Amino acid sequence: MIFESFRIAIIAIWTNKLRSLLTTLGIVIGVAAVVAVVSLVQGFFQKIQQSFEGLGTNTLMIAPDRPEGREGETLGRVQLTWDDGLIIKRLVETVDEVVPVAQKGAALRHGEEVDHTTLLGTTAPFQEVRGFYVGNGRFFSPVDDKVRARVCAVGQEVLRKLKYKGNPLGQSMTIQGQEFRIVGIMEKRGSLLTESLDDFVLIPFSTAVALYGKPTEEQIFLMVKTFTPRSIEWTQDRITELLRRRHQLRPDQPDDFRIISQQQLMDVLGKIVGWSTAVLGGIVSISLVVGGIGIMNILLVSVTERTREIGLRMAVGARRRLILLQFLIESVTISLTGGIIGILVGAGTGYIVAQLIPDWPGAFIPLWAVALSFGFASLIGAIFGIYPAYRASRLDPIESLRYE
């Protein structure tokens, strides 16, 4: 009986092709909007996730931090130094490597071209800890850091903006009025929206301190790599204990630093993206409700048109539950058809929009979005088809046969 009901439903839909198409239009638009929005948001999330994956699951980032409110006011001067990093490397047995990062704004010049970019002063193990390597040339060595060599490794966007010609390796670049020699070109990372991920300069840490002054050494952040991912939580607790003791914090005072792991970053980012997807998806889902109302109206018209047919079926033995099931299946079939078309249209729309927006990371449609759209379309069909189906099942057979 179920198969027969589906067959009759398809025949009824096909008989009124134009009306069925207009009925499904609301569902198509609603599902397409949901899928397109989700694909764009998830594509953005995938790009950010890839940029964080280079940190590795056994990497911690430590930054100076003053909590807001009264707790933060109890702290004195908030700072994090390279000496803190050296103590961590020496006393925390699960730590493999520690690198300092001093981040500053830098004025660049090459010939007549000028630019302003982000400068990072760090040490030789930065590549292994950050998972970000030189694509051409070399990275600066421990010897470069020891002698405060004026060498640098640059992002490819810097080279483009300063209009370097030929092979930039070995050529000079003026940073903050001082001449540096380019020894390495970092591998390309692309861009995120309108922000280039290749617009930066790396120099030895000691050189950065000499260039910007001694206070630079007291306002850095540290990158810590553990031997294994399994020790990351224990290491975080051990570093917290060690830094609190070094910074002479009382038990009633908060930490004057913040330790973040890759997993914590991804968890926070996942929550933000999840809420954004839910809010945007909820807004565009309103059109699905509008589509459901359209299905209910058309089915009510269909019940009126087929009153005589319903009476005839009841007269030859059809039970009321079968009549209800028949119209309910028609409603769900219409809604599912709209859902399938909407998923295809939404996927195509998301891909096209991602290509049209400058520097958008791309579109990605997770399986749960397809399943959710498909299930929601079915639910809309079932909910808004109940009343017309119930009304059809409650018709009086004799009165229906007399209906003209």
PyMOL commands that set and color helices and strands:
alter all, ss='L'
color gray80, all
select helices_A, chain A and resi 2-15+17-53+70-73+82-91+126-130+142-146+156-161+205-212+214-218+229-246+262-284+286-305+307-315+320-356+367-393+397-402
alter helices_A, ss='H'
color red, helices_A
select strands_A, chain A and resi 59-64+95-110+113-122+134-137+151-154+172-175+178-186+191-192+195-196+200-204+221-226+257-261
alter strands_A, ss='S'
color yellow, strands_A
deselect
rebuild
show_as cartoon
